[in-house]
């Protein structure tokens, strides 16, 4: 458009912020002046476009401060929980103690309706709500409501939690599963290689359920307008998806629905479209019932009751080593249900990639490999958790790889270098984290403070990026102390290295939290923890010092929010195993006793 209006070849034009410039004549046009004409022109063939040389980049590749950091740090940022509109009422809910149960009757409805500030009491699917002038009044009233809960009907389509469900017993149930299994990867001949191998290694790994435990509990604000339109304020990670679901639930045309997406007070996969785990259907129903805007906030206790969980899996490994102690075959069969399968409510025609990612797609040069899933539909409602399947599966694979190194008499860092010898990108990354840590040394060794320490290494390649982590640990008062995390990250090409470093630090914190302490335990169909008193998250005193090195390979740009997390757990576990001689095949480490 600029070339046309200025009457010069496009090759003679350059840009400055907001303007197209013809340097030879000194003329320029603003983007706004060109926008209407540009809209009418066909999109040019990308192959005909000459991109700016990276040496001329003004901002790309340079650290830039986030514009929202000040408001977030000073309390000025507005999250969903902070929002207000004129005429708004507040709502709180009491959910059924187990998913799938329904309201039978309210034994004291009249008394609750007479409580201070209460506007009305409502029955919702699987919950009771109180609407009041203030949220505190609504919360006190709904907690005082005496509800007769009924078990889920036999023909209910809602996933129901059995009264005898135990997360520990469910893990044992998964371990007993024999099949059938579907292959995601099957290369070479694993069975024949194992049959002929002199050295075989077998191990069973499992992980724990975890909550999202984001600091901002779920909330939603709904307002029906006089013109028949609906506005919803909702923290979410997929606006179009949520808007379509609201239209389906209300019968309104999508054009009549406005979805506002405020800042998220932590999400980690929590704010996707999950049946029975989102507050907006309740807020919309209550706003329609009372004829006024309603803001619904779930208390922390209700959030822990209805949060979707990261899946659990039991993975059985078999491997064969050759005469040099190198792995020549590996098999991993996971008994699990992937989060995408859980959301769909059934097994798909193809294996859910989120069930096996981190087991499948590994780059190590092992000629015979089989990665398979035994699909097991469980009663818990599952969801996506930061780095999804990689958050558990990379722990399984990378920790087992250390077992193979030890069995074969190899250093685990050197073994990885050998298995990646034909992969320049990952070899460079692994060497980078070794250099970042001051040179790879496994230990154990005595640090300057007198503590006995060891190091572990692990790698992960989720979402188009690659990460290598070295962790340094000691044992203090029977607990694992992680002193340092060195992480080299290759996201391909980079835009803002400051954001990359921030994301790595945040991902390491969450990775350490689920490695050391986090676990959602279910007993008698109910979560043991309804708040942070029984669901500890990583305290500042246990946070490691994080060292980051960005390795820009120039390849296609990958993700950065999730890739730094998965290698943290196996790196820590491998370090602990070497330091203590106690192999780590499950998490969290708080379940272990260390001398």
Buried (B, 14 or more C-beta within 10 A) or exposed (E): BBBEEBEBEBEEBEEEEEBBBBEEEEBBBEBEBBEEEEEEEEEEEEEEEEEEEEEEEEEEBEEEEEEEEEEEEEEEBEBBBBBEBEEBBBBBBBBBBBBBBBBEEBEEBEEBBEBEBBBBBBBBEBBBBBBBBEBEBBBBBBEBBEBEBEBBEEEEEBBBBBEEBBBEEBBEBBEEBEEEBEBBBEEBBBEEBBEEBEBBBEBBBBBBBBBBBBEBBBBBBBBBEEEEBBBBBBBBBEEEEBBBBBBEEBEBEEEBBBBBBBBBBBBBBBBBBBBBBBBBBBBBBBBBBBEBBBBBBBBBBBBBBBBBBBBBBBBBBBBBBBEEBBBBBBBBBBBBBBBBBBBEEEBEEEBBBBBBBBBBBBBBEBEBBBBBBBBBEBBBBBBBBBBBBBBBBBBBBBBBBBBBBBBBEBBBBEBBBBBBEEBEBBBBBBBBBBEBBEEBBBBBEEEEEEBBBBBBBBBBBBBBBBBBBBBBBBBEEEBBBBBBBBBBBBBBBBBBBBBBBBBBBBBBBBBBBBBBBBBBBBEEBBBBBBEEEEBBBBEEEBBBEBBBBBBBBEBEEBBBBBBBBBBBBBBBBBBBBBBBEEBBBBBBBBEBEBE
